[in-house]
Amino acid sequence: MGIVDDRLQVDIAGGLQLNNPIMTASGTFGYGNEFSNFVDLDRLGAIIVKGISLKPRPGNPPPRIVETSCGMLNAIGLENVGLDNFISEKMPFLRKIKAPVIVNILGDSLEEYQTLSEKLNDTSGISAIEVNISCPNVKRGGVAFGTDPAMVFQVTESVKSRTSRPVIVKLSPNVTDITATAQAAEDGGADAISLINTLLGMAVDHRARRPRLANIVGGLSGPAIKPVALRMVWQAANVVRIPVIGIGGIMTVEDVLEFMIAGASAVQIGTANLIEPDTTEKVLDGLLDYVEQNGGRPIREIIGTLQTG
C-alpha cells in the first residue's frame, strides 16, 4: 500500500474523504478482485463495483462489444450476480481493501431501488452507493429514469430515504439539458453526482447489412466521448452545490486535470481499464508527479478553476 499523501485528498459525497481522486467506473473493473494482480487496490481513491440488481441478470446475447473509432460500444446488458450473491460472494474480498468501496445499483422500479438501498445499508464494508438511473422504468413504459428530471428526483429521494450512506447519482448524457437532471438529483437529496454514463450509439456491418451488436444499440465510451463529458461536467458543476465526479474517456493524468479544472472533485476511469489494466495506478503516479512539479500544492485547489472570461 502506498503512503497516504494529504495533498491528493478530496472530499466527495456527504463528506466522504478519498485519499486521491482516482476512482474506477462501474462495469469496467468487475468486483475488484479481477484487477488485484494488476493494481494495488489499496492505493485507489475508491473502487466502484459493476452494477448490482436485485436478482441476477444474464445480460444480452453476444456479440455485445464492438470497437469504434477512439472508443467502444457495449451492450453487456448489466450482467451481474444479483444482490444476495454479491453480499455473500463478493463482499468478503472487498472488505479487505483499504480503499472505499462504492456499490453501483440499478433497478426497473422505485421499489427495487428502495430494496437494494435498504439491504446495502445493513451490509458492512460499503462507503457509499452510486445510483444508475439510465435503467428503464418498467412502470412508465420503459422510459429511462435518467431522462426525466421528475423521475431523477423520485429515485434519488427514494434511495436517500432508505439508506444512511452517502448517495451518488450517475447521470445519463442522453438528455437535452444535463443541468435539469443534475439539479433534480441535488433536489432529491443526492450527496454527489457522477457523469457521464455512456452515450447511445450503434455500429453496422456493411457487408452483412446487419447491426454489429446483437442488441442493435449500445453504450459508447472511451476517448471519443471525452469532449461531451467535459462539457456536461462543466455545465453541471456550475448549477449544483454538491460534488461532481467526472467520467468519460479518461486515459491520462492530463485528462484527469482537465476534468478537475472543469469542476470535478474526483474522476472515474473506465474503458481505459480494458485497454491497460493498470491505468488507474499509472494515472495516480502521474498525479503525484504533477503535484510535485507544482510546488506541492493540494490537488483540490484546481477544482473548478476553469477561466472562461
Secondary structure by P-SEA (a helix, b strand, c coil): cccccccccccccccccccccbbbccccccccccccccccccccccccccccccccccccccccccccccccccccccccccaaaaaaccaaaaaacccbbbbbbbbccaaaaaaaaaaaaacccccbbbbbccccccccccccccccaaaaaaaaaaaaaccccbbbbbbbcccccaaaaaaaaaaaccccccccccccccccccccccccccccbbbbbcccaaaaaaaaaaaaaaccccbbbbbcccccaaaaaaaaaacccbbbbccccccccaaaaaaaaaaaaaaaaaccccccccccccccc
